[in-house]
């Protein structure tokens, strides 16, 4: 099964994603109900509904009213949402022609009906694509931090390794680990620890390039994928993030804000061999960063191995 790791939904939390899944499911159901009644009208040659004959018929169905005025803003911001509306309008224009034939007592040409069925299928597919992406967001997004999970990470690493092989394009892996994170949990409690993880993950995600990605690797450890990037550039990017993490005050209670730091290890994604080998090299560089005093970035060097 394909995993969509390049979601074009805006930054969501799991509650918002669940709301989107529910809304899109209802939208599909309401359209299916309209289609069933409309086709029954065509087969039985019963009187068409007045709304199906109007020039703005696409706005008059339950789905149309939802689309125009009630859809979740997070769905509206998705580029595929406009395509759904265009497909709906086109499909209803063809439905209007069929309803007009029934009203006037004229024959429906096979080509007319086939065009309607094809347009309806295109509309449903565009709506299901949005729903599938929202489901993928829920399946492959860490509910606490909002970044992708290790399951999604594996496929993304395989894709990037194939690109490295095919076009000789460099790609770097960064491993980020929060320093002394156990002390945060022990001192302020696990809710405070969750707040730190959520805040740092959100910051990293928002301050990477559009095509970079961050994954929760485990506990307080995150993997950052930096396509088309040399190790020198990766070090500059992660150094900037490291400095800004240290500056952030994270509010863990009404009266208490704390500062945390992070250490980073960097390696290139090798064109051959399992990606786990490249992750291991980044992990070794991370260990060097920790051993050197933490709150720093280290790049794996073959001569240091």
HELIX and SHEET records of a PDB file:
HELIX    1   1 UNK A   14  UNK A   44  1                                  31    
HELIX    2   2 UNK A   50  UNK A   53  5                                   4    
HELIX    3   3 UNK A   57  UNK A   59  5                                   3    
HELIX    4   4 UNK A   62  UNK A   65  1                                   4    
HELIX    5   5 UNK A   66  UNK A   70  3                                   5    
HELIX    6   6 UNK A   73  UNK A   76  1                                   4    
HELIX    7   7 UNK A   79  UNK A  104  1                                  26    
HELIX    8   8 UNK A  110  UNK A  140  1                                  31    
HELIX    9   9 UNK A  150  UNK A  167  1                                  18    
HELIX   10  10 UNK A  181  UNK A  188  1                                   8    
HELIX   11  11 UNK A  190  UNK A  206  1                                  17    
HELIX   12  12 UNK A  231  UNK A  247  1                                  17    
HELIX   13  13 UNK A  275  UNK A  291  1                                  17    
HELIX   14  14 UNK A  302  UNK A  304  5                                   3    
SHEET    1   A 5 UNK A 213  UNK A 218  0                                        
SHEET    2   A 5 UNK A 221  UNK A 227 -1                                        
SHEET    3   A 5 UNK A 171  UNK A 178 -1                                        
SHEET    4   A 5 UNK A 262  UNK A 268 -1                                        
SHEET    5   A 5 UNK A 297  UNK A 299  1                                        
SHEET    1   B 2 UNK A 250  UNK A 251  0                                        
SHEET    2   B 2 UNK A 257  UNK A 258 -1                                        
END                                                                             
